[in-house]
Amino acid sequence: MRTEEDLSVGVDRGESITLMGPNVLSDDSCRVAHWTDLAVELAAPVTGFQRSPPRGLRPALRDLLRSMNCY
């Protein structure tokens, strides 16, 4: 676990970058249906939000969010 001091001075503790990789479920996992349902549930309000900002603001928001969503 990183300490406040590690973060402030940028200490490289040698952790693998794969620790931050996405979680991938196998097709035969018993949890696939559950996670799929949650993804659909999350996507519904996002669709409404996409229409709510003024049209001129959408490209700037899209670029900002795209940079925040990468790791």
PDB file of N, H, CA, C and O in Angstrom:
ATOM      1  N   MET A   1       0.846  -1.186   0.000  1.00  0.00           N
ATOM      2  CA  MET A   1       0.000   0.000   0.000  1.00  0.00           C
ATOM      3  C   MET A   1       0.888   1.244   0.000  1.00  0.00           C
ATOM      4  O   MET A   1       1.876   1.309   0.731  1.00  0.00           O
ATOM      5  N   ARG A   2       0.536   2.209  -0.807  1.00  0.00           N
ATOM      6  H   ARG A   2      -0.266   2.156  -1.401  1.00  0.00           H
ATOM      7  CA  ARG A   2       1.319   3.439  -0.880  1.00  0.00           C
ATOM      8  C   ARG A   2       1.000   4.353   0.293  1.00  0.00           C
ATOM      9  O   ARG A   2      -0.132   4.419   0.773  1.00  0.00           O
ATOM     10  N   THR A   3       2.022   5.043   0.732  1.00  0.00           N
ATOM     11  H   THR A   3       2.942   4.988   0.342  1.00  0.00           H
ATOM     12  CA  THR A   3       1.845   6.000   1.819  1.00  0.00           C
ATOM     13  C   THR A   3       1.727   7.397   1.219  1.00  0.00           C
ATOM     14  O   THR A   3       2.023   7.600   0.042  1.00  0.00           O
ATOM     15  N   GLU A   4       1.301   8.344   2.020  1.00  0.00           N
ATOM     16  H   GLU A   4       1.061   8.179   2.976  1.00  0.00           H
ATOM     17  CA  GLU A   4       1.216   9.738   1.581  1.00  0.00           C
ATOM     18  C   GLU A   4       2.581  10.204   1.095  1.00  0.00           C
ATOM     19  O   GLU A   4       2.675  10.918   0.096  1.00  0.00           O
ATOM     20  N   GLU A   5       3.628   9.810   1.787  1.00  0.00           N
ATOM     21  H   GLU A   5       3.552   9.230   2.598  1.00  0.00           H
ATOM     22  CA  GLU A   5       4.980  10.218   1.409  1.00  0.00           C
ATOM     23  C   GLU A   5       5.356   9.657   0.035  1.00  0.00           C
ATOM     24  O   GLU A   5       5.948  10.363  -0.781  1.00  0.00           O
ATOM     25  N   ASP A   6       5.012   8.387  -0.222  1.00  0.00           N
ATOM     26  H   ASP A   6       4.531   7.814   0.441  1.00  0.00           H
ATOM     27  CA  ASP A   6       5.291   7.786  -1.530  1.00  0.00           C
ATOM     28  C   ASP A   6       4.657   8.617  -2.636  1.00  0.00           C
ATOM     29  O   ASP A   6       5.285   8.890  -3.659  1.00  0.00           O
ATOM     30  N   LEU A   7       3.419   9.012  -2.426  1.00  0.00           N
ATOM     31  H   LEU A   7       2.909   8.790  -1.595  1.00  0.00           H
ATOM     32  CA  LEU A   7       2.701   9.753  -3.455  1.00  0.00           C
ATOM     33  C   LEU A   7       3.278  11.141  -3.664  1.00  0.00           C
ATOM     34  O   LEU A   7       3.329  11.622  -4.796  1.00  0.00           O
ATOM     35  N   SER A   8       3.709  11.787  -2.606  1.00  0.00           N
ATOM     36  H   SER A   8       3.667  11.396  -1.686  1.00  0.00           H
ATOM     37  CA  SER A   8       4.205  13.158  -2.732  1.00  0.00           C
ATOM     38  C   SER A   8       5.566  13.226  -3.411  1.00  0.00           C
ATOM     39  O   SER A   8       5.872  14.220  -4.069  1.00  0.00           O
ATOM     40  N   VAL A   9       6.388  12.193  -3.268  1.00  0.00           N
ATOM     41  H   VAL A   9       6.140  11.385  -2.734  1.00  0.00           H
ATOM     42  CA  VAL A   9       7.724  12.235  -3.872  1.00  0.00           C
ATOM     43  C   VAL A   9       7.826  11.354  -5.115  1.00  0.00           C
ATOM     44  O   VAL A   9       8.883  11.298  -5.743  1.00  0.00           O
ATOM     45  N   GLY A  10       6.750  10.670  -5.474  1.00  0.00           N
ATOM     46  H   GLY A  10       5.891  10.716  -4.964  1.00  0.00           H
ATOM     47  CA  GLY A  10       6.754   9.865  -6.691  1.00  0.00           C
ATOM     48  C   GLY A  10       7.620   8.628  -6.594  1.00  0.00           C
ATOM     49  O   GLY A  10       8.351   8.320  -7.536  1.00  0.00           O
ATOM     50  N   VAL A  11       7.561   7.910  -5.487  1.00  0.00           N
ATOM     51  H   VAL A  11       6.967   8.160  -4.722  1.00  0.00           H
ATOM     52  CA  VAL A  11       8.366   6.704  -5.307  1.00  0.00           C
ATOM     53  C   VAL A  11       7.845   5.582  -6.200  1.00  0.00           C
ATOM     54  O   VAL A  11       6.649   5.288  -6.207  1.00  0.00           O
ATOM     55  N   ASP A  12       8.751   4.959  -6.950  1.00  0.00           N
ATOM     56  H   ASP A  12       9.722   5.198  -6.944  1.00  0.00           H
ATOM     57  CA  ASP A  12       8.391   3.802  -7.761  1.00  0.00           C
ATOM     58  C   ASP A  12       8.625   2.561  -6.921  1.00  0.00           C
ATOM     59  O   ASP A  12       9.764   2.217  -6.604  1.00  0.00           O
ATOM     60  N   ARG A  13       7.534   1.889  -6.562  1.00  0.00           N
ATOM     61  H   ARG A  13       6.609   2.168  -6.819  1.00  0.00           H
ATOM     62  CA  ARG A  13       7.647   0.699  -5.727  1.00  0.00           C
ATOM     63  C   ARG A  13       7.697  -0.580  -6.556  1.00  0.00           C
ATOM     64  O   ARG A  13       7.655  -1.680  -6.006  1.00  0.00           O
ATOM     65  N   GLY A  14       7.786  -0.438  -7.876  1.00  0.00           N
ATOM     66  H   GLY A  14       7.820   0.455  -8.323  1.00  0.00           H
ATOM     67  CA  GLY A  14       7.957  -1.587  -8.746  1.00  0.00           C
ATOM     68  C   GLY A  14       6.699  -2.406  -8.999  1.00  0.00           C
ATOM     69  O   GLY A  14       6.791  -3.542  -9.464  1.00  0.00           O
ATOM     70  N   GLU A  15       5.529  -1.854  -8.703  1.00  0.00           N
ATOM     71  H   GLU A  15       5.455  -0.931  -8.326  1.00  0.00           H
ATOM     72  CA  GLU A  15       4.309  -2.600  -8.975  1.00  0.00           C
ATOM     73  C   GLU A  15       4.138  -2.788 -10.485  1.00  0.00           C
ATOM     74  O   GLU A  15       4.549  -1.948 -11.285  1.00  0.00           O
ATOM     75  N   SER A  16       3.534  -3.888 -10.838  1.00  0.00           N
ATOM     76  H   SER A  16       3.201  -4.571 -10.188  1.00  0.00           H
ATOM     77  CA  SER A  16       3.278  -4.172 -12.241  1.00  0.00           C
ATOM     78  C   SER A  16       2.172  -3.248 -12.757  1.00  0.00           C
ATOM     79  O   SER A  16       1.196  -2.989 -12.053  1.00  0.00           O
ATOM     80  N   ILE A  17       2.328  -2.762 -13.973  1.00  0.00           N
ATOM     81  H   ILE A  17       3.121  -2.973 -14.545  1.00  0.00           H
ATOM     82  CA  ILE A  17       1.287  -1.904 -14.540  1.00  0.00           C
ATOM     83  C   ILE A  17       0.022  -2.700 -14.824  1.00  0.00           C
ATOM     84  O   ILE A  17      -1.038  -2.107 -15.024  1.00  0.00           O
ATOM     85  N   THR A  18       0.104  -4.019 -14.848  1.00  0.00           N
ATOM     86  H   THR A  18       0.966  -4.501 -14.686  1.00  0.00           H
ATOM     87  CA  THR A  18      -1.086  -4.831 -15.090  1.00  0.00           C
ATOM     88  C   THR A  18      -2.028  -4.820 -13.894  1.00  0.00           C
ATOM     89  O   THR A  18      -3.163  -5.282 -14.007  1.00  0.00           O
ATOM     90  N   LEU A  19      -1.588  -4.306 -12.757  1.00  0.00           N
ATOM     91  H   LEU A  19      -0.666  -3.931 -12.664  1.00  0.00           H
ATOM     92  CA  LEU A  19      -2.474  -4.200 -11.602  1.00  0.00           C
ATOM     93  C   LEU A  19      -3.631  -3.250 -11.879  1.00  0.00           C
ATOM     94  O   LEU A  19      -4.654  -3.297 -11.196  1.00  0.00           O
ATOM     95  N   MET A  20      -3.470  -2.385 -12.881  1.00  0.00           N
ATOM     96  H   MET A  20      -2.639  -2.347 -13.436  1.00  0.00           H
ATOM     97  CA  MET A  20      -4.508  -1.419 -13.189  1.00  0.00           C
ATOM     98  C   MET A  20      -5.298  -1.807 -14.439  1.00  0.00           C
ATOM     99  O   MET A  20      -6.040  -0.990 -14.984  1.00  0.00           O
ATOM    100  N   GLY A  21      -5.144  -3.016 -14.879  1.00  0.00           N
ATOM    101  H   GLY A  21      -4.542  -3.679 -14.436  1.00  0.00           H
ATOM    102  CA  GLY A  21      -5.837  -3.474 -16.073  1.00  0.00           C
ATOM    103  C   GLY A  21      -7.317  -3.679 -15.821  1.00  0.00           C
ATOM    104  O   GLY A  21      -7.748  -3.750 -14.670  1.00  0.00           O
ATOM    105  N   PRO A  22      -8.098  -3.776 -16.886  1.00  0.00           N
ATOM    106  CA  PRO A  22      -9.537  -3.984 -16.737  1.00  0.00           C
ATOM    107  C   PRO A  22      -9.844  -5.398 -16.241  1.00  0.00           C
ATOM    108  O   PRO A  22      -9.064  -6.328 -16.447  1.00  0.00           O
ATOM    109  N   ASN A  23     -10.969  -5.534 -15.600  1.00  0.00           N
ATOM    110  H   ASN A  23     -11.602  -4.779 -15.432  1.00  0.00           H
ATOM    111  CA  ASN A  23     -11.429  -6.838 -15.157  1.00  0.00           C
ATOM    112  C   ASN A  23     -12.146  -7.497 -16.329  1.00  0.00           C
ATOM    113  O   ASN A  23     -13.104  -6.942 -16.867  1.00  0.00           O
ATOM    114  N   VAL A  24     -11.690  -8.663 -16.718  1.00  0.00           N
ATOM    115  H   VAL A  24     -10.912  -9.114 -16.281  1.00  0.00           H
ATOM    116  CA  VAL A  24     -12.288  -9.372 -17.845  1.00  0.00           C
ATOM    117  C   VAL A  24     -12.838 -10.693 -17.336  1.00  0.00           C
ATOM    118  O   VAL A  24     -12.106 -11.510 -16.776  1.00  0.00           O
ATOM    119  N   LEU A  25     -14.126 -10.893 -17.536  1.00  0.00           N
ATOM    120  H   LEU A  25     -14.720 -10.230 -17.991  1.00  0.00           H
ATOM    121  CA  LEU A  25     -14.764 -12.146 -17.144  1.00  0.00           C
ATOM    122  C   LEU A  25     -14.762 -13.106 -18.321  1.00  0.00           C
ATOM    123  O   LEU A  25     -14.946 -12.696 -19.466  1.00  0.00           O
ATOM    124  N   SER A  26     -14.556 -14.377 -18.038  1.00  0.00           N
ATOM    125  H   SER A  26     -14.406 -14.710 -17.107  1.00  0.00           H
ATOM    126  CA  SER A  26     -14.652 -15.362 -19.111  1.00  0.00           C
ATOM    127  C   SER A  26     -16.121 -15.553 -19.474  1.00  0.00           C
ATOM    128  O   SER A  26     -17.009 -15.305 -18.657  1.00  0.00           O
ATOM    129  N   ASP A  27     -16.366 -15.991 -20.693  1.00  0.00           N
ATOM    130  H   ASP A  27     -15.645 -16.193 -21.357  1.00  0.00           H
ATOM    131  CA  ASP A  27     -17.738 -16.173 -21.172  1.00  0.00           C
ATOM    132  C   ASP A  27     -18.529 -17.178 -20.350  1.00  0.00           C
ATOM    133  O   ASP A  27     -19.755 -17.091 -20.270  1.00  0.00           O
ATOM    134  N   ASP A  28     -17.838 -18.125 -19.743  1.00  0.00           N
ATOM    135  H   ASP A  28     -16.843 -18.195 -19.809  1.00  0.00           H
ATOM    136  CA  ASP A  28     -18.546 -19.149 -18.978  1.00  0.00           C
ATOM    137  C   ASP A  28     -18.637 -18.816 -17.481  1.00  0.00           C
ATOM    138  O   ASP A  28     -19.050 -19.657 -16.684  1.00  0.00           O
ATOM    139  N   SER A  29     -18.257 -17.608 -17.107  1.00  0.00           N
ATOM    140  H   SER A  29     -17.921 -16.924 -17.756  1.00  0.00           H
ATOM    141  CA  SER A  29     -18.345 -17.192 -15.706  1.00  0.00           C
ATOM    142  C   SER A  29     -19.807 -17.106 -15.273  1.00  0.00           C
ATOM    143  O   SER A  29     -20.665 -16.674 -16.043  1.00  0.00           O
ATOM    144  N   CYS A  30     -20.079 -17.515 -14.052  1.00  0.00           N
ATOM    145  H   CYS A  30     -19.382 -17.865 -13.427  1.00  0.00           H
ATOM    146  CA  CYS A  30     -21.450 -17.456 -13.541  1.00  0.00           C
ATOM    147  C   CYS A  30     -21.885 -16.014 -13.270  1.00  0.00           C
ATOM    148  O   CYS A  30     -23.071 -15.779 -13.037  1.00  0.00           O
ATOM    149  N   ARG A  31     -20.978 -15.053 -13.292  1.00  0.00           N
ATOM    150  H   ARG A  31     -20.015 -15.244 -13.481  1.00  0.00           H
ATOM    151  CA  ARG A  31     -21.300 -13.658 -12.998  1.00  0.00           C
ATOM    152  C   ARG A  31     -21.530 -12.801 -14.241  1.00  0.00           C
ATOM    153  O   ARG A  31     -21.872 -11.625 -14.116  1.00  0.00           O
ATOM    154  N   VAL A  32     -21.351 -13.362 -15.437  1.00  0.00           N
ATOM    155  H   VAL A  32     -21.073 -14.317 -15.539  1.00  0.00           H
ATOM    156  CA  VAL A  32     -21.489 -12.566 -16.665  1.00  0.00           C
ATOM    157  C   VAL A  32     -22.870 -11.923 -16.751  1.00  0.00           C
ATOM    158  O   VAL A  32     -22.973 -10.730 -17.040  1.00  0.00           O
ATOM    159  N   ALA A  33     -23.919 -12.681 -16.509  1.00  0.00           N
ATOM    160  H   ALA A  33     -23.835 -13.649 -16.275  1.00  0.00           H
ATOM    161  CA  ALA A  33     -25.282 -12.140 -16.613  1.00  0.00           C
ATOM    162  C   ALA A  33     -25.493 -11.004 -15.613  1.00  0.00           C
ATOM    163  O   ALA A  33     -26.106  -9.989 -15.944  1.00  0.00           O
ATOM    164  N   HIS A  34     -24.991 -11.174 -14.402  1.00  0.00           N
ATOM    165  H   HIS A  34     -24.493 -11.999 -14.133  1.00  0.00           H
ATOM    166  CA  HIS A  34     -25.137 -10.135 -13.372  1.00  0.00           C
ATOM    167  C   HIS A  34     -24.453  -8.840 -13.810  1.00  0.00           C
ATOM    168  O   HIS A  34     -25.053  -7.768 -13.730  1.00  0.00           O
ATOM    169  N   TRP A  35     -23.197  -8.929 -14.274  1.00  0.00           N
ATOM    170  H   TRP A  35     -22.709  -9.799 -14.339  1.00  0.00           H
ATOM    171  CA  TRP A  35     -22.456  -7.734 -14.661  1.00  0.00           C
ATOM    172  C   TRP A  35     -23.041  -7.109 -15.927  1.00  0.00           C
ATOM    173  O   TRP A  35     -23.011  -5.889 -16.086  1.00  0.00           O
ATOM    174  N   THR A  36     -23.567  -7.931 -16.819  1.00  0.00           N
ATOM    175  H   THR A  36     -23.592  -8.922 -16.690  1.00  0.00           H
ATOM    176  CA  THR A  36     -24.215  -7.398 -18.018  1.00  0.00           C
ATOM    177  C   THR A  36     -25.450  -6.595 -17.635  1.00  0.00           C
ATOM    178  O   THR A  36     -25.679  -5.506 -18.161  1.00  0.00           O
ATOM    179  N   ASP A  37     -26.244  -7.137 -16.718  1.00  0.00           N
ATOM    180  H   ASP A  37     -26.058  -8.022 -16.291  1.00  0.00           H
ATOM    181  CA  ASP A  37     -27.432  -6.409 -16.246  1.00  0.00           C
ATOM    182  C   ASP A  37     -27.054  -5.078 -15.613  1.00  0.00           C
ATOM    183  O   ASP A  37     -27.724  -4.070 -15.840  1.00  0.00           O
ATOM    184  N   LEU A  38     -25.985  -5.065 -14.820  1.00  0.00           N
ATOM    185  H   LEU A  38     -25.441  -5.883 -14.636  1.00  0.00           H
ATOM    186  CA  LEU A  38     -25.544  -3.813 -14.192  1.00  0.00           C
ATOM    187  C   LEU A  38     -25.064  -2.803 -15.239  1.00  0.00           C
ATOM    188  O   LEU A  38     -25.313  -1.605 -15.107  1.00  0.00           O
ATOM    189  N   ALA A  39     -24.388  -3.279 -16.262  1.00  0.00           N
ATOM    190  H   ALA A  39     -24.186  -4.252 -16.369  1.00  0.00           H
ATOM    191  CA  ALA A  39     -23.913  -2.379 -17.325  1.00  0.00           C
ATOM    192  C   ALA A  39     -25.083  -1.744 -18.064  1.00  0.00           C
ATOM    193  O   ALA A  39     -25.052  -0.553 -18.371  1.00  0.00           O
ATOM    194  N   VAL A  40     -26.106  -2.530 -18.348  1.00  0.00           N
ATOM    195  H   VAL A  40     -26.131  -3.498 -18.098  1.00  0.00           H
ATOM    196  CA  VAL A  40     -27.296  -1.999 -19.023  1.00  0.00           C
ATOM    197  C   VAL A  40     -27.996  -0.984 -18.129  1.00  0.00           C
ATOM    198  O   VAL A  40     -28.452   0.058 -18.599  1.00  0.00           O
ATOM    199  N   GLU A  41     -28.077  -1.291 -16.844  1.00  0.00           N
ATOM    200  H   GLU A  41     -27.706  -2.138 -16.462  1.00  0.00           H
ATOM    201  CA  GLU A  41     -28.706  -0.376 -15.883  1.00  0.00           C
ATOM    202  C   GLU A  41     -27.959   0.950 -15.812  1.00  0.00           C
ATOM    203  O   GLU A  41     -28.578   2.007 -15.691  1.00  0.00           O
ATOM    204  N   LEU A  42     -26.647   0.900 -15.887  1.00  0.00           N
ATOM    205  H   LEU A  42     -26.144   0.041 -15.986  1.00  0.00           H
ATOM    206  CA  LEU A  42     -25.824   2.110 -15.849  1.00  0.00           C
ATOM    207  C   LEU A  42     -25.937   2.899 -17.155  1.00  0.00           C
ATOM    208  O   LEU A  42     -25.921   4.129 -17.138  1.00  0.00           O
ATOM    209  N   ALA A  43     -26.051   2.208 -18.268  1.00  0.00           N
ATOM    210  H   ALA A  43     -26.064   1.208 -18.282  1.00  0.00           H
ATOM    211  CA  ALA A  43     -26.083   2.879 -19.571  1.00  0.00           C
ATOM    212  C   ALA A  43     -27.347   3.701 -19.780  1.00  0.00           C
ATOM    213  O   ALA A  43     -27.307   4.711 -20.482  1.00  0.00           O
ATOM    214  N   ALA A  44     -28.453   3.301 -19.200  1.00  0.00           N
ATOM    215  H   ALA A  44     -28.486   2.480 -18.630  1.00  0.00           H
ATOM    216  CA  ALA A  44     -29.714   4.010 -19.405  1.00  0.00           C
ATOM    217  C   ALA A  44     -29.657   5.482 -18.997  1.00  0.00           C
ATOM    218  O   ALA A  44     -30.013   6.336 -19.808  1.00  0.00           O
ATOM    219  N   PRO A  45     -29.225   5.818 -17.778  1.00  0.00           N
ATOM    220  CA  PRO A  45     -29.169   7.247 -17.432  1.00  0.00           C
ATOM    221  C   PRO A  45     -28.098   8.008 -18.202  1.00  0.00           C
ATOM    222  O   PRO A  45     -28.218   9.218 -18.395  1.00  0.00           O
ATOM    223  N   VAL A  46     -27.057   7.317 -18.643  1.00  0.00           N
ATOM    224  H   VAL A  46     -26.959   6.334 -18.486  1.00  0.00           H
ATOM    225  CA  VAL A  46     -26.004   7.980 -19.410  1.00  0.00           C
ATOM    226  C   VAL A  46     -26.564   8.502 -20.724  1.00  0.00           C
ATOM    227  O   VAL A  46     -26.199   9.592 -21.167  1.00  0.00           O
ATOM    228  N   THR A  47     -27.435   7.746 -21.341  1.00  0.00           N
ATOM    229  H   THR A  47     -27.731   6.861 -20.982  1.00  0.00           H
ATOM    230  CA  THR A  47     -28.044   8.166 -22.601  1.00  0.00           C
ATOM    231  C   THR A  47     -28.803   9.482 -22.416  1.00  0.00           C
ATOM    232  O   THR A  47     -28.712  10.372 -23.261  1.00  0.00           O
ATOM    233  N   GLY A  48     -29.544   9.608 -21.327  1.00  0.00           N
ATOM    234  H   GLY A  48     -29.618   8.885 -20.640  1.00  0.00           H
ATOM    235  CA  GLY A  48     -30.251  10.854 -21.042  1.00  0.00           C
ATOM    236  C   GLY A  48     -29.304  12.000 -20.773  1.00  0.00           C
ATOM    237  O   GLY A  48     -29.567  13.131 -21.182  1.00  0.00           O
ATOM    238  N   PHE A  49     -28.202  11.727 -20.088  1.00  0.00           N
ATOM    239  H   PHE A  49     -27.989  10.808 -19.756  1.00  0.00           H
ATOM    240  CA  PHE A  49     -27.230  12.772 -19.785  1.00  0.00           C
ATOM    241  C   PHE A  49     -26.571  13.300 -21.051  1.00  0.00           C
ATOM    242  O   PHE A  49     -26.260  14.488 -21.135  1.00  0.00           O
ATOM    243  N   GLN A  50     -26.353  12.440 -22.031  1.00  0.00           N
ATOM    244  H   GLN A  50     -26.605  11.474 -21.963  1.00  0.00           H
ATOM    245  CA  GLN A  50     -25.706  12.870 -23.273  1.00  0.00           C
ATOM    246  C   GLN A  50     -26.501  13.961 -23.968  1.00  0.00           C
ATOM    247  O   GLN A  50     -25.931  14.790 -24.678  1.00  0.00           O
ATOM    248  N   ARG A  51     -27.800  13.968 -23.772  1.00  0.00           N
ATOM    249  H   ARG A  51     -28.263  13.294 -23.195  1.00  0.00           H
ATOM    250  CA  ARG A  51     -28.651  14.970 -24.429  1.00  0.00           C
ATOM    251  C   ARG A  51     -28.821  16.236 -23.601  1.00  0.00           C
ATOM    252  O   ARG A  51     -29.329  17.234 -24.113  1.00  0.00           O
ATOM    253  N   SER A  52     -28.411  16.224 -22.340  1.00  0.00           N
ATOM    254  H   SER A  52     -27.998  15.414 -21.924  1.00  0.00           H
ATOM    255  CA  SER A  52     -28.701  17.357 -21.468  1.00  0.00           C
ATOM    256  C   SER A  52     -27.769  18.564 -21.626  1.00  0.00           C
ATOM    257  O   SER A  52     -28.261  19.688 -21.522  1.00  0.00           O
ATOM    258  N   PRO A  53     -26.461  18.417 -21.869  1.00  0.00           N
ATOM    259  CA  PRO A  53     -25.636  19.628 -22.010  1.00  0.00           C
ATOM    260  C   PRO A  53     -25.944  20.357 -23.323  1.00  0.00           C
ATOM    261  O   PRO A  53     -26.356  19.727 -24.297  1.00  0.00           O
ATOM    262  N   PRO A  54     -25.751  21.657 -23.355  1.00  0.00           N
ATOM    263  CA  PRO A  54     -25.950  22.398 -24.603  1.00  0.00           C
ATOM    264  C   PRO A  54     -25.062  21.833 -25.714  1.00  0.00           C
ATOM    265  O   PRO A  54     -23.937  21.405 -25.457  1.00  0.00           O
ATOM    266  N   ARG A  55     -25.565  21.834 -26.927  1.00  0.00           N
ATOM    267  H   ARG A  55     -26.479  22.181 -27.135  1.00  0.00           H
ATOM    268  CA  ARG A  55     -24.866  21.227 -28.068  1.00  0.00           C
ATOM    269  C   ARG A  55     -23.424  21.737 -28.214  1.00  0.00           C
ATOM    270  O   ARG A  55     -22.528  20.949 -28.518  1.00  0.00           O
ATOM    271  N   GLY A  56     -23.189  23.010 -28.007  1.00  0.00           N
ATOM    272  H   GLY A  56     -23.917  23.650 -27.760  1.00  0.00           H
ATOM    273  CA  GLY A  56     -21.847  23.572 -28.159  1.00  0.00           C
ATOM    274  C   GLY A  56     -20.858  23.112 -27.093  1.00  0.00           C
ATOM    275  O   GLY A  56     -19.645  23.174 -27.297  1.00  0.00           O
ATOM    276  N   LEU A  57     -21.370  22.656 -25.974  1.00  0.00           N
ATOM    277  H   LEU A  57     -22.355  22.605 -25.809  1.00  0.00           H
ATOM    278  CA  LEU A  57     -20.516  22.215 -24.877  1.00  0.00           C
ATOM    279  C   LEU A  57     -20.135  20.743 -24.987  1.00  0.00           C
ATOM    280  O   LEU A  57     -19.162  20.312 -24.368  1.00  0.00           O
ATOM    281  N   ARG A  58     -20.875  19.979 -25.753  1.00  0.00           N
ATOM    282  H   ARG A  58     -21.665  20.330 -26.255  1.00  0.00           H
ATOM    283  CA  ARG A  58     -20.670  18.530 -25.836  1.00  0.00           C
ATOM    284  C   ARG A  58     -19.277  18.114 -26.303  1.00  0.00           C
ATOM    285  O   ARG A  58     -18.688  17.224 -25.690  1.00  0.00           O
ATOM    286  N   PRO A  59     -18.712  18.723 -27.374  1.00  0.00           N
ATOM    287  CA  PRO A  59     -17.374  18.288 -27.803  1.00  0.00           C
ATOM    288  C   PRO A  59     -16.306  18.486 -26.720  1.00  0.00           C
ATOM    289  O   PRO A  59     -15.445  17.626 -26.533  1.00  0.00           O
ATOM    290  N   ALA A  60     -16.362  19.615 -26.013  1.00  0.00           N
ATOM    291  H   ALA A  60     -17.061  20.313 -26.165  1.00  0.00           H
ATOM    292  CA  ALA A  60     -15.380  19.874 -24.954  1.00  0.00           C
ATOM    293  C   ALA A  60     -15.538  18.875 -23.812  1.00  0.00           C
ATOM    294  O   ALA A  60     -14.548  18.356 -23.295  1.00  0.00           O
ATOM    295  N   LEU A  61     -16.778  18.606 -23.420  1.00  0.00           N
ATOM    296  H   LEU A  61     -17.582  19.028 -23.839  1.00  0.00           H
ATOM    297  CA  LEU A  61     -17.023  17.617 -22.365  1.00  0.00           C
ATOM    298  C   LEU A  61     -16.579  16.229 -22.798  1.00  0.00           C
ATOM    299  O   LEU A  61     -15.995  15.485 -22.010  1.00  0.00           O
ATOM    300  N   ARG A  62     -16.852  15.883 -24.038  1.00  0.00           N
ATOM    301  H   ARG A  62     -17.327  16.487 -24.678  1.00  0.00           H
ATOM    302  CA  ARG A  62     -16.466  14.572 -24.555  1.00  0.00           C
ATOM    303  C   ARG A  62     -14.944  14.400 -24.482  1.00  0.00           C
ATOM    304  O   ARG A  62     -14.458  13.357 -24.044  1.00  0.00           O
ATOM    305  N   ASP A  63     -14.193  15.423 -24.911  1.00  0.00           N
ATOM    306  H   ASP A  63     -14.588  16.271 -25.266  1.00  0.00           H
ATOM    307  CA  ASP A  63     -12.727  15.347 -24.871  1.00  0.00           C
ATOM    308  C   ASP A  63     -12.210  15.256 -23.443  1.00  0.00           C
ATOM    309  O   ASP A  63     -11.287  14.493 -23.159  1.00  0.00           O
ATOM    310  N   LEU A  64     -12.804  16.033 -22.546  1.00  0.00           N
ATOM    311  H   LEU A  64     -13.554  16.653 -22.776  1.00  0.00           H
ATOM    312  CA  LEU A  64     -12.387  16.010 -21.137  1.00  0.00           C
ATOM    313  C   LEU A  64     -12.646  14.635 -20.522  1.00  0.00           C
ATOM    314  O   LEU A  64     -11.769  14.066 -19.871  1.00  0.00           O
ATOM    315  N   LEU A  65     -13.832  14.113 -20.728  1.00  0.00           N
ATOM    316  H   LEU A  65     -14.543  14.575 -21.257  1.00  0.00           H
ATOM    317  CA  LEU A  65     -14.166  12.809 -20.149  1.00  0.00           C
ATOM    318  C   LEU A  65     -13.344  11.688 -20.757  1.00  0.00           C
ATOM    319  O   LEU A  65     -12.984  10.739 -20.061  1.00  0.00           O
ATOM    320  N   ARG A  66     -13.046  11.780 -22.032  1.00  0.00           N
ATOM    321  H   ARG A  66     -13.340  12.551 -22.598  1.00  0.00           H
ATOM    322  CA  ARG A  66     -12.229  10.754 -22.678  1.00  0.00           C
ATOM    323  C   ARG A  66     -10.847  10.708 -22.010  1.00  0.00           C
ATOM    324  O   ARG A  66     -10.317   9.625 -21.763  1.00  0.00           O
ATOM    325  N   SER A  67     -10.272  11.859 -21.724  1.00  0.00           N
ATOM    326  H   SER A  67     -10.703  12.739 -21.925  1.00  0.00           H
ATOM    327  CA  SER A  67      -8.945  11.868 -21.095  1.00  0.00           C
ATOM    328  C   SER A  67      -9.011  11.372 -19.654  1.00  0.00           C
ATOM    329  O   SER A  67      -8.045  10.801 -19.147  1.00  0.00           O
ATOM    330  N   MET A  68     -10.142  11.587 -18.997  1.00  0.00           N
ATOM    331  H   MET A  68     -10.926  12.051 -19.408  1.00  0.00           H
ATOM    332  CA  MET A  68     -10.286  11.112 -17.608  1.00  0.00           C
ATOM    333  C   MET A  68     -10.518   9.610 -17.550  1.00  0.00           C
ATOM    334  O   MET A  68     -10.167   8.975 -16.555  1.00  0.00           O
ATOM    335  N   ASN A  69     -11.103   9.027 -18.596  1.00  0.00           N
ATOM    336  H   ASN A  69     -11.388   9.543 -19.404  1.00  0.00           H
ATOM    337  CA  ASN A  69     -11.437   7.618 -18.583  1.00  0.00           C
ATOM    338  C   ASN A  69     -10.293   6.706 -19.030  1.00  0.00           C
ATOM    339  O   ASN A  69     -10.433   5.484 -18.994  1.00  0.00           O
ATOM    340  N   CYS A  70      -9.190   7.270 -19.442  1.00  0.00           N
ATOM    341  H   CYS A  70      -9.076   8.263 -19.471  1.00  0.00           H
ATOM    342  CA  CYS A  70      -8.076   6.402 -19.830  1.00  0.00           C
ATOM    343  C   CYS A  70      -7.181   6.164 -18.615  1.00  0.00           C
ATOM    344  O   CYS A  70      -7.122   6.981 -17.696  1.00  0.00           O
ATOM    345  N   TYR A  71      -6.521   5.080 -18.632  1.00  0.00           N
ATOM    346  H   TYR A  71      -6.569   4.416 -19.378  1.00  0.00           H
ATOM    347  CA  TYR A  71      -5.596   4.802 -17.541  1.00  0.00           C
ATOM    348  C   TYR A  71      -4.318   4.327 -18.119  1.00  0.00           C
ATOM    349  O   TYR A  71      -3.379   4.030 -17.380  1.00  0.00           O
TER     350      TYR A  71
END
